[in-house]
Amino acid sequence: MTNPSSVSPINAPEPALQENLRGQSDTADQKAYEPDDGPLTPAQIAALQAVADKDLPKGAVLHRSCLFP
């Protein structure tokens, strides 16, 4: 039976450790997500505001709270 600590990258011979680290640097350069489409256009902002205006409450503020007075 193989000793698990002898297979660990920490206990690996130096050339094997260097190869392991090189392999990890390739994945570090990959992006975690795809880039978005950039900032919203003025037309998109106007469309969002039109939809939001229908759903937002109207009238006076009934209760206001402040985290840092």
Contacts in CASP RR format, 6 or more apart in sequence:
PFRMAT RR
TARGET T0000
AUTHOR 0000-0000-0000
METHOD contacts of the structure
MODEL  1
MTNPSSVSPINAPEPALQENLRGQSDTADQKAYEPDDGPLTPAQIAALQA
VADKDLPKGAVLHRSCLFP
5 11 0 8 1.000
9 16 0 8 1.000
9 17 0 8 1.000
9 20 0 8 1.000
10 17 0 8 1.000
12 20 0 8 1.000
40 48 0 8 1.000
END
